[in-house]
Amino acid sequence: MRRLAGLLFALTLMSSLLGVATPASAGTGGLRVDNGWFVDEQNRIVLLHGVNNVDKQAPYVEPGDGFTLTAADARLLARHGFNTVRLGVSFDGLMPSPGDVDESYLDRLAGVVDVLGAAGIHVLLDNHQDGLSKSWGGNGFPEWAIRARPQPWEPNPGFPLYYLMPSMNAAWNEVWNNDHGAVDHLGDALAALASRVGDHPSVLGIELLNEPWPGTAFPTCYPLGCPLFDRQYQAVHEDLTSRIREVAPDLPVFWEPNVTWNQMMPTHLAEPPLTPAIDDEQVAFSFHDYCVASQSAIYLGMPEELIGLCPVQHDLTWGHADAFTGRTGLPALVTEFGDVDPEVLGHTLSRADDRFTGWQYWHYESITGPQPEEDPFLSEAGRQLVRTYPRATAGTPEAMDFDPATGDFRYTYRPAGTALTEIYVSDLHYPDGYEVSVDGGEVTSAPGAPVVTVRAGGAGPVTVAVHRR
């Protein structure tokens, strides 16, 4: 997760050397993948801004645990313009014993999905793991699905260093080889999940596996990525995707690179002839953007001056993402990024804006849990995340810029069709209201509305600008 980028990089390198109305319309329509974009029912290109909500401890999304998102959370998120949530789902929650799907768990998940959907929020169901299983103090895979166990002679240093334990690597090998049917059972579990909630219009899709570790192949991933492992890894993704397709033929499925990506390694997924091309038209790319230098300063006590190196890594990460999307034509979504430093957040956000790529910030916990919290987005970092942006474009995006210091926003797109373009206007950046101007079209929303709607005046480019009063 957010610490893995720094801590695990250092050690693997060493090892290798050694009630308010939402501003959206009520409810959501389903999104689909189309020509490298996420597209809604009006054929508008949708840009996703949102957060993660992942509970790693059983009973997961049970009400009252402090993580479950409620209607109050959904209203808060929608008010700040967030239109997506990456909601954690756990294999051991879906299937607590072999072949036995927990229907009550599915019901609770469906309830959260519908609460978010009623506020106009698209939900990505993230099959989450960290540390594989409870046997190592981690989470995700049920213990019954894995035969390997920590050994008495083997110290467990905890997250994230337990990924270097021999027993942990043996356990991951079991998964990738499907030695004892773990992938088969996971396919059954994800198919049950897709069958239960895949037809809910607010479900964005299913992410197959969070931050998977390569097992004993991990040293081969440095310094240029590991195509041999990625070939095996892709085969597992193809198998799991096919299981979902049996019950949900059109549901988007999100593939994430192995976690050495967080330590600046490229992915070799879908890179012929090393790995096969992806022939499923509803696959999307999920990737994380953490800065090793910043994470090392935070969690390893290394000098904070290292944060100055972050732009170099962000450029490398986004270059790797560009390489993948360029060769596949698939859309991308940054499903994790996060930092206490607003400047580091800005590195991710500005690069996402340049590419018109959506994102989900790590992490948001319910404000309605046992210890209610204040609005977490009123901080300096929060003002980076709450942004004026075009959440639905009737046409093709060409250029976008938002300055969180001034609230100045400018967006140009080339129109197509007759639908309206929707621009969410930040509720934090315009204390005295905003002014909007349009070149090539007209505003159709009321003055001061939380969402500006624009109708194109012809076939030429449309430019929308928003400024403080």
TORFI-988815 format. One record per residue (C-alpha): residue number from 1; x, y, z. Coordinates in steps of 0.25 Angstrom, whole numbers. Layout:
N
{site NUM; {X; Y; Z}};
...
REM end
This chain:
469
{site 1; {0; 0; 0}};
{site 2; {4; 14; 2}};
{site 3; {17; 10; 10}};
{site 4; {21; -1; 1}};
{site 5; {26; 8; -10}};
{site 6; {38; 13; -1}};
{site 7; {40; 2; 10}};
{site 8; {39; -10; 0}};
{site 9; {48; -4; -10}};
{site 10; {59; -1; 0}};
{site 11; {59; -15; 5}};
{site 12; {57; -23; -8}};
{site 13; {68; -15; -14}};
{site 14; {77; -19; -2}};
{site 15; {72; -33; -4}};
{site 16; {75; -33; -19}};
{site 17; {89; -28; -16}};
{site 18; {89; -37; -5}};
{site 19; {-115; 60; 15}};
{site 20; {-110; 70; 5}};
{site 21; {-114; 68; -10}};
{site 22; {-103; 63; -18}};
{site 23; {-98; 72; -29}};
{site 24; {-99; 60; -38}};
{site 25; {-112; 56; -44}};
{site 26; {-118; 45; -35}};
{site 27; {-113; 32; -38}};
{site 28; {-102; 27; -48}};
{site 29; {-103; 20; -61}};
{site 30; {-93; 9; -64}};
{site 31; {-80; 12; -71}};
{site 32; {-73; 4; -81}};
{site 33; {-59; 4; -88}};
{site 34; {-59; 10; -102}};
{site 35; {-47; 14; -110}};
{site 36; {-38; 16; -99}};
{site 37; {-48; 24; -90}};
{site 38; {-59; 22; -79}};
{site 39; {-72; 25; -86}};
{site 40; {-86; 27; -80}};
{site 41; {-100; 24; -86}};
{site 42; {-100; 37; -94}};
{site 43; {-87; 34; -100}};
{site 44; {-80; 45; -92}};
{site 45; {-65; 42; -88}};
{site 46; {-65; 42; -72}};
{site 47; {-54; 46; -64}};
{site 48; {-53; 39; -50}};
{site 49; {-49; 46; -37}};
{site 50; {-50; 39; -24}};
{site 51; {-45; 32; -12}};
{site 52; {-42; 18; -7}};
{site 53; {-50; 11; 5}};
{site 54; {-43; -2; 9}};
{site 55; {-45; -9; 22}};
{site 56; {-35; -20; 23}};
{site 57; {-41; -27; 36}};
{site 58; {-53; -36; 37}};
{site 59; {-64; -34; 37}};
{site 60; {-61; -24; 26}};
{site 61; {-73; -16; 22}};
{site 62; {-81; -19; 34}};
{site 63; {-89; -6; 39}};
{site 64; {-82; 1; 51}};
{site 65; {-68; -3; 48}};
{site 66; {-63; 11; 44}};
{site 67; {-60; 8; 30}};
{site 68; {-74; 5; 23}};
{site 69; {-78; 17; 15}};
{site 70; {-92; 22; 19}};
{site 71; {-101; 32; 12}};
{site 72; {-95; 43; 20}};
{site 73; {-81; 39; 14}};
{site 74; {-87; 38; 0}};
{site 75; {-93; 52; 2}};
{site 76; {-80; 58; 6}};
{site 77; {-72; 52; -5}};
{site 78; {-82; 56; -16}};
{site 79; {-82; 70; -10}};
{site 80; {-67; 71; -12}};
{site 81; {-69; 66; -27}};
{site 82; {-64; 52; -25}};
{site 83; {-71; 42; -34}};
{site 84; {-64; 29; -31}};
{site 85; {-60; 20; -19}};
{site 86; {-51; 8; -20}};
{site 87; {-57; -1; -10}};
{site 88; {-49; -12; -4}};
{site 89; {-54; -26; -5}};
{site 90; {-47; -38; 1}};
{site 91; {-46; -52; -4}};
{site 92; {-47; -58; 10}};
{site 93; {-60; -50; 12}};
{site 94; {-66; -55; -1}};
{site 95; {-62; -69; 2}};
{site 96; {-59; -72; 16}};
{site 97; {-59; -87; 14}};
{site 98; {-56; -95; 1}};
{site 99; {-67; -93; -9}};
{site 100; {-76; -86; 1}};
{site 101; {-80; -72; -3}};
{site 102; {-84; -63; 8}};
{site 103; {-97; -58; 3}};
{site 104; {-99; -48; 15}};
{site 105; {-85; -42; 11}};
{site 106; {-90; -40; -3}};
{site 107; {-103; -34; 2}};
{site 108; {-95; -24; 11}};
{site 109; {-86; -20; -1}};
{site 110; {-98; -18; -10}};
{site 111; {-104; -9; 0}};
{site 112; {-92; 0; 1}};
{site 113; {-91; 0; -15}};
{site 114; {-106; 5; -15}};
{site 115; {-104; 16; -5}};
{site 116; {-92; 21; -13}};
{site 117; {-99; 20; -26}};
{site 118; {-111; 28; -21}};
{site 119; {-101; 39; -19}};
{site 120; {-96; 38; -33}};
{site 121; {-83; 30; -29}};
{site 122; {-77; 19; -38}};
{site 123; {-72; 8; -30}};
{site 124; {-59; 0; -34}};
{site 125; {-59; -13; -26}};
{site 126; {-45; -16; -22}};
{site 127; {-41; -30; -19}};
{site 128; {-31; -25; -8}};
{site 129; {-19; -32; -1}};
{site 130; {-7; -28; 6}};
{site 131; {2; -39; 12}};
{site 132; {-6; -50; 5}};
{site 133; {-13; -56; 17}};
{site 134; {-15; -55; 32}};
{site 135; {-5; -66; 34}};
{site 136; {6; -55; 32}};
{site 137; {-2; -44; 39}};
{site 138; {-7; -40; 25}};
{site 139; {-21; -40; 18}};
{site 140; {-28; -45; 6}};
{site 141; {-27; -59; 3}};
{site 142; {-34; -69; 12}};
{site 143; {-24; -78; 20}};
{site 144; {-31; -90; 15}};
{site 145; {-26; -87; 1}};
{site 146; {-12; -86; 4}};
{site 147; {-3; -98; 9}};
{site 148; {10; -91; 12}};
{site 149; {11; -85; 26}};
{site 150; {22; -77; 34}};
{site 151; {32; -85; 40}};
{site 152; {37; -85; 55}};
{site 153; {51; -81; 51}};
{site 154; {46; -70; 42}};
{site 155; {44; -56; 48}};
{site 156; {32; -48; 43}};
{site 157; {36; -33; 42}};
{site 158; {22; -29; 38}};
{site 159; {17; -20; 27}};
{site 160; {23; -19; 17}};
{site 161; {35; -26; 20}};
{site 162; {28; -40; 21}};
{site 163; {28; -40; 6}};
{site 164; {43; -45; 7}};
{site 165; {40; -57; 16}};
{site 166; {43; -70; 9}};
{site 167; {29; -76; 14}};
{site 168; {22; -63; 8}};
{site 169; {29; -65; -5}};
{site 170; {26; -80; -5}};
{site 171; {11; -77; -3}};
{site 172; {11; -67; -15}};
{site 173; {17; -78; -23}};
{site 174; {5; -86; -20}};
{site 175; {-4; -76; -25}};
{site 176; {3; -73; -38}};
{site 177; {4; -88; -41}};
{site 178; {-10; -91; -36}};
{site 179; {-4; -103; -28}};
{site 180; {-16; -105; -19}};
{site 181; {-27; -98; -27}};
{site 182; {-26; -84; -20}};
{site 183; {-28; -77; -34}};
{site 184; {-40; -86; -37}};
{site 185; {-46; -83; -24}};
{site 186; {-43; -68; -26}};
{site 187; {-50; -69; -40}};
{site 188; {-62; -75; -33}};
{site 189; {-63; -64; -23}};
{site 190; {-61; -53; -33}};
{site 191; {-71; -59; -42}};
{site 192; {-81; -59; -30}};
{site 193; {-78; -45; -27}};
{site 194; {-80; -41; -42}};
{site 195; {-93; -49; -42}};
{site 196; {-98; -42; -30}};
{site 197; {-95; -27; -33}};
{site 198; {-90; -27; -47}};
{site 199; {-103; -22; -52}};
{site 200; {-104; -10; -43}};
{site 201; {-102; 2; -51}};
{site 202; {-93; 9; -41}};
{site 203; {-83; -3; -42}};
{site 204; {-71; 2; -50}};
{site 205; {-64; -11; -50}};
{site 206; {-56; -22; -43}};
{site 207; {-41; -20; -40}};
{site 208; {-35; -34; -40}};
{site 209; {-24; -33; -30}};
{site 210; {-18; -22; -22}};
{site 211; {-2; -21; -22}};
{site 212; {1; -35; -25}};
{site 213; {15; -40; -21}};
{site 214; {23; -49; -31}};
{site 215; {27; -59; -21}};
{site 216; {41; -65; -22}};
{site 217; {42; -58; -36}};
{site 218; {43; -44; -30}};
{site 219; {58; -42; -32}};
{site 220; {56; -44; -47}};
{site 221; {47; -32; -47}};
{site 222; {59; -22; -44}};
{site 223; {64; -14; -51}};
{site 224; {55; -15; -64}};
{site 225; {43; -23; -60}};
{site 226; {40; -37; -61}};
{site 227; {34; -42; -74}};
{site 228; {35; -57; -71}};
{site 229; {27; -55; -58}};
{site 230; {17; -45; -65}};
{site 231; {14; -56; -75}};
{site 232; {10; -65; -64}};
{site 233; {3; -54; -57}};
{site 234; {-5; -50; -69}};
{site 235; {-10; -64; -71}};
{site 236; {-16; -63; -57}};
{site 237; {-22; -50; -61}};
{site 238; {-28; -56; -73}};
{site 239; {-34; -68; -66}};
{site 240; {-40; -59; -55}};
{site 241; {-46; -50; -66}};
{site 242; {-52; -61; -73}};
{site 243; {-59; -66; -60}};
{site 244; {-65; -52; -59}};
{site 245; {-69; -52; -73}};
{site 246; {-78; -65; -71}};
{site 247; {-87; -57; -63}};
{site 248; {-84; -42; -67}};
{site 249; {-80; -41; -81}};
{site 250; {-79; -26; -82}};
{site 251; {-74; -23; -68}};
{site 252; {-61; -15; -68}};
{site 253; {-50; -23; -62}};
{site 254; {-37; -16; -57}};
{site 255; {-23; -21; -58}};
{site 256; {-12; -16; -49}};
{site 257; {3; -19; -51}};
{site 258; {10; -27; -41}};
{site 259; {15; -18; -29}};
{site 260; {29; -16; -33}};
{site 261; {23; -5; -42}};
{site 262; {23; 3; -29}};
{site 263; {38; 1; -28}};
{site 264; {39; 8; -42}};
{site 265; {39; -5; -50}};
{site 266; {31; -6; -63}};
{site 267; {20; -16; -66}};
{site 268; {21; -25; -78}};
{site 269; {7; -29; -78}};
{site 270; {1; -29; -92}};
{site 271; {14; -27; -99}};
{site 272; {15; -37; -111}};
{site 273; {23; -45; -113}};
{site 274; {27; -46; -98}};
{site 275; {13; -46; -94}};
{site 276; {0; -48; -102}};
{site 277; {-9; -36; -106}};
{site 278; {-22; -34; -98}};
{site 279; {-34; -37; -107}};
{site 280; {-45; -34; -97}};
{site 281; {-51; -20; -100}};
{site 282; {-55; -17; -86}};
{site 283; {-42; -18; -79}};
{site 284; {-36; -6; -73}};
{site 285; {-22; -3; -66}};
{site 286; {-21; 0; -51}};
{site 287; {-8; 6; -46}};
{site 288; {-2; 13; -34}};
{site 289; {6; 25; -33}};
{site 290; {14; 26; -20}};
{site 291; {27; 33; -19}};
{site 292; {39; 25; -13}};
{site 293; {46; 37; -8}};
{site 294; {35; 43; -1}};
{site 295; {30; 30; 5}};
{site 296; {44; 27; 10}};
{site 297; {45; 40; 16}};
{site 298; {32; 38; 23}};
{site 299; {34; 23; 27}};
{site 300; {49; 21; 28}};
{site 301; {53; 34; 34}};
{site 302; {61; 38; 22}};
{site 303; {64; 52; 19}};
{site 304; {52; 60; 15}};
{site 305; {60; 67; 4}};
{site 306; {58; 54; -4}};
{site 307; {44; 58; -7}};
{site 308; {50; 68; -17}};
{site 309; {53; 55; -25}};
{site 310; {39; 51; -26}};
{site 311; {36; 58; -40}};
{site 312; {47; 49; -46}};
{site 313; {39; 36; -41}};
{site 314; {26; 41; -45}};
{site 315; {30; 44; -59}};
{site 316; {36; 30; -59}};
{site 317; {23; 24; -54}};
{site 318; {14; 31; -64}};
{site 319; {24; 28; -75}};
{site 320; {22; 13; -72}};
{site 321; {7; 15; -72}};
{site 322; {8; 23; -85}};
{site 323; {15; 11; -91}};
{site 324; {4; 1; -86}};
{site 325; {-7; 9; -91}};
{site 326; {0; 13; -104}};
{site 327; {2; -2; -108}};
{site 328; {-12; -6; -103}};
{site 329; {-21; 5; -106}};
{site 330; {-28; 3; -92}};
{site 331; {-32; 13; -82}};
{site 332; {-25; 15; -69}};
{site 333; {-29; 19; -55}};
{site 334; {-19; 22; -44}};
{site 335; {-26; 14; -33}};
{site 336; {-16; 18; -22}};
{site 337; {-7; 30; -19}};
{site 338; {-6; 38; -6}};
{site 339; {4; 46; 2}};
{site 340; {3; 56; 14}};
{site 341; {11; 66; 5}};
{site 342; {1; 74; -4}};
{site 343; {12; 77; -14}};
{site 344; {14; 62; -16}};
{site 345; {0; 60; -18}};
{site 346; {0; 71; -28}};
{site 347; {11; 63; -36}};
{site 348; {1; 52; -38}};
{site 349; {-11; 61; -40}};
{site 350; {-5; 70; -51}};
{site 351; {0; 58; -59}};
{site 352; {-13; 52; -58}};
{site 353; {-20; 65; -63}};
{site 354; {-10; 65; -75}};
{site 355; {-14; 52; -79}};
{site 356; {-29; 53; -75}};
{site 357; {-27; 41; -66}};
{site 358; {-36; 38; -54}};
{site 359; {-31; 35; -40}};
{site 360; {-35; 29; -26}};
{site 361; {-28; 35; -14}};
{site 362; {-23; 26; -3}};
{site 363; {-30; 27; 7}};
{site 364; {-44; 31; 12}};
{site 365; {-50; 26; 25}};
{site 366; {-64; 28; 29}};
{site 367; {-68; 41; 36}};
{site 368; {-79; 33; 43}};
{site 369; {-71; 22; 50}};
{site 370; {-69; 20; 65}};
{site 371; {-61; 33; 65}};
{site 372; {-67; 43; 56}};
{site 373; {-57; 52; 49}};
{site 374; {-58; 65; 43}};
{site 375; {-58; 68; 28}};
{site 376; {-44; 62; 24}};
{site 377; {-44; 71; 11}};
{site 378; {-43; 84; 18}};
{site 379; {-28; 82; 19}};
{site 380; {-17; 87; 9}};
{site 381; {-16; 74; 4}};
{site 382; {-31; 73; 2}};
{site 383; {-31; 85; -6}};
{site 384; {-22; 79; -16}};
{site 385; {-32; 67; -17}};
{site 386; {-45; 75; -18}};
{site 387; {-44; 81; -32}};
{site 388; {-52; 88; -43}};
{site 389; {-52; 77; -54}};
{site 390; {-60; 72; -66}};
{site 391; {-67; 60; -61}};
{site 392; {-75; 57; -74}};
{site 393; {-70; 62; -88}};
{site 394; {-79; 62; -100}};
{site 395; {-67; 60; -109}};
{site 396; {-52; 58; -108}};
{site 397; {-44; 65; -98}};
{site 398; {-32; 73; -103}};
{site 399; {-26; 81; -92}};
{site 400; {-29; 84; -77}};
{site 401; {-23; 92; -66}};
{site 402; {-27; 95; -52}};
{site 403; {-19; 103; -42}};
{site 404; {-23; 99; -27}};
{site 405; {-16; 112; -22}};
{site 406; {-25; 121; -30}};
{site 407; {-37; 113; -34}};
{site 408; {-34; 117; -49}};
{site 409; {-39; 106; -58}};
{site 410; {-38; 105; -73}};
{site 411; {-43; 93; -82}};
{site 412; {-44; 91; -97}};
{site 413; {-51; 79; -104}};
{site 414; {-56; 76; -118}};
{site 415; {-71; 74; -117}};
{site 416; {-78; 62; -123}};
{site 417; {-93; 58; -121}};
{site 418; {-104; 67; -115}};
{site 419; {-102; 63; -100}};
{site 420; {-98; 74; -90}};
{site 421; {-84; 74; -84}};
{site 422; {-83; 75; -69}};
{site 423; {-73; 82; -61}};
{site 424; {-73; 81; -46}};
{site 425; {-69; 94; -39}};
{site 426; {-61; 92; -26}};
{site 427; {-68; 96; -14}};
{site 428; {-55; 100; -7}};
{site 429; {-48; 109; -17}};
{site 430; {-59; 120; -19}};
{site 431; {-62; 127; -6}};
{site 432; {-70; 138; -13}};
{site 433; {-75; 130; -25}};
{site 434; {-69; 128; -39}};
{site 435; {-70; 133; -53}};
{site 436; {-71; 125; -65}};
{site 437; {-68; 128; -79}};
{site 438; {-70; 119; -92}};
{site 439; {-64; 120; -105}};
{site 440; {-71; 112; -116}};
{site 441; {-83; 109; -108}};
{site 442; {-93; 113; -97}};
{site 443; {-95; 111; -82}};
{site 444; {-109; 104; -80}};
{site 445; {-108; 103; -64}};
{site 446; {-113; 114; -54}};
{site 447; {-103; 124; -49}};
{site 448; {-95; 119; -37}};
{site 449; {-99; 104; -40}};
{site 450; {-90; 94; -34}};
{site 451; {-89; 87; -48}};
{site 452; {-87; 96; -60}};
{site 453; {-94; 90; -73}};
{site 454; {-90; 94; -86}};
{site 455; {-96; 92; -100}};
{site 456; {-86; 93; -112}};
{site 457; {-90; 104; -123}};
{site 458; {-84; 96; -134}};
{site 459; {-73; 86; -139}};
{site 460; {-62; 95; -134}};
{site 461; {-54; 94; -121}};
{site 462; {-61; 98; -108}};
{site 463; {-53; 105; -97}};
{site 464; {-59; 107; -83}};
{site 465; {-52; 116; -73}};
{site 466; {-56; 117; -58}};
{site 467; {-50; 128; -49}};
{site 468; {-53; 134; -35}};
{site 469; {-62; 146; -34}};
REM end
